Amino acid sequence: MAFFNKPPTHNASRTQPESASKRLLREHKEVLVSSWERLWRTPLSNLLTWLTVAIALALPAALMLLLSQASHLGQQVNQSSHISVFLSLNTTDEQGQLISRELATRPDIAKVSYLSAAQALIEFKSSSGLEDILSSLTENPLPATILIEPTNASLSPHALKKMTQELRLQDNIDQVLVDMAWLDRLQSLLLTSQRFTYSLALLLALGVLLVVGNTVRLHIESRREEILVIKLVGGTDAYLRRPFLYAGFWTGLFSALIAWIILQLGVIYLHQPLLSLAQSYQSDWQLQGLNWMGSLSLIATSCSLSVLGAGLAVRRQLNLIEPK
């Protein structure tokens, strides 16, 4: 069977009148079916191409999946931390409770816990093991403390810095402690990883274009004589381009399916170690695979890159193949 379907002749269009849209739809359907049938004539070579494209897709997709879910893990870890607000030593319990109630009304604060100076001393005695020494003190050296849990929208380093600056300006508040260093490091690490992932995705997308384009170029060269004959009898570039574009579509589709399988196997392999890491931070976070939206995005990206690579290669090669 020839690679190209037999183009409709002028006489055939006379004996069987057909609108341009119906004819175009029928031709696309025929090319789609014929390109599907041609896939299984050389399954091994096609499989190698699909695997190459699938690996190029799976690497950045896996990194993006890990980064997106690592951000969720970081948010859960942030939620387990608090901002410690130490009141002045001369602040009474009534004043401390009034301050805590005022702070609880702020939209950027999710929860407020008030700890009086006496309660703070009792907890410090039990946790430090210095009960005998602390009992000999005539005055309580510990101030009343307010523990603040920010809302999810206030967990970014910039929002936390702004909150701590506002708290320090209030009366009867002596000191505000929040560990910002590790949050800054986490954000910097995530930002660096994102830029690296996007750069890698761009390079691998270029690799997909080159792989598919080179494969299509070899197919065109192997049918050079057939293309010349079709051009001599009036075949258009659109007619010649169509089978290769559908071949690129099938390459993208099967490559995306293989990449999806690789990602799912990777999730299964990494699930237990990452679960243990999350549990060490008192988090119930679990690594999840691609959802249906992510899967559709993977398929759409793969098919788009493959069709684009095939289209660029076909356009260039057809311009080089002209009857003399």
ZIJO-V701475 format. One record per backbone hydrogen bond with DSSP energy under -1.0 kcal/mol. NH is the residue of the N-H (numbers start at 1). CO is the residue of the C=O. Records with the same first field share a line. If there is no record, write none. Layout:
# ZIJO-V701475
NH = CO  CO
This chain:
# ZIJO-V701475
13 = 9
14 = 10
15 = 11
16 = 12
23 = 19
24 = 20
25 = 21
26 = 22
27 = 23
28 = 24
29 = 25
30 = 26
31 = 27
32 = 28
33 = 29
34 = 30
35 = 31
36 = 32
37 = 33
38 = 34
41 = 38
46 = 42
47 = 43
48 = 44
49 = 45
50 = 46
51 = 47
52 = 48
53 = 49
54 = 50
55 = 51
56 = 52
57 = 53
58 = 54
59 = 55
61 = 57
62 = 58
63 = 59
64 = 60
65 = 61
66 = 62
67 = 63
68 = 64
69 = 65
70 = 66
71 = 67
72 = 68
73 = 69
74 = 70
75 = 71
76 = 72
77 = 73
78 = 74
79 = 75
81 = 78
83 = 148
84 = 177
85 = 146
86 = 175
87 = 144
88 = 172
91 = 88
96 = 92
97 = 93
98 = 94
99 = 95
100 = 96
101 = 97
102 = 98
103 = 99
104 = 100
106 = 103
109 = 106
110 = 149
111 = 149
113 = 147
115 = 145
120 = 116
121 = 117
122 = 118
123 = 119
124 = 120
125 = 121
126 = 122
127 = 123
128 = 124
129 = 125
134 = 130
135 = 131
145 = 115
146 = 85
147 = 113
148 = 83
149 = 111
151 = 108
154 = 151
155 = 152
160 = 156
161 = 157
162 = 158
163 = 159
164 = 160
165 = 161
166 = 162
167 = 163
168 = 164
170 = 167
173 = 170
174 = 86
175 = 86
177 = 84
180 = 178
184 = 180
185 = 181
186 = 182
187 = 183
188 = 184
189 = 185
190 = 186
191 = 187
192 = 188
193 = 189
194 = 190
195 = 191
196 = 192
197 = 193
198 = 194
199 = 195
200 = 196
201 = 197
202 = 198
203 = 199
204 = 200
205 = 201
206 = 202
207 = 203
208 = 204
209 = 205
210 = 206
211 = 207
212 = 208
213 = 209
214 = 210
215 = 211
216 = 212
217 = 213
218 = 214
219 = 215
220 = 216
221 = 217
222 = 218
224 = 221
227 = 223
228 = 224
229 = 225
230 = 226
231 = 227
232 = 228
233 = 229
234 = 231
235 = 230
240 = 236
241 = 237
242 = 238
245 = 241
246 = 242
247 = 243
248 = 244
249 = 245
250 = 246
251 = 247
252 = 248
253 = 249
254 = 250
255 = 251
256 = 252
257 = 253
258 = 254
259 = 255
260 = 256
261 = 257
262 = 258
263 = 259
264 = 260
265 = 261
266 = 262
267 = 263
268 = 264
269 = 265
270 = 266
271 = 267
274 = 270
275 = 271
276 = 272
277 = 273
278 = 274
279 = 275
280 = 276
281 = 278
282 = 279
283 = 278
295 = 291
296 = 292
297 = 293
298 = 294
299 = 295
300 = 296
301 = 297
302 = 298
303 = 299
304 = 300
305 = 301
306 = 302
307 = 303
308 = 304
309 = 305
310 = 306
311 = 307
312 = 308
313 = 309
314 = 310
315 = 311
316 = 312
317 = 313
318 = 314
319 = 315
321 = 317
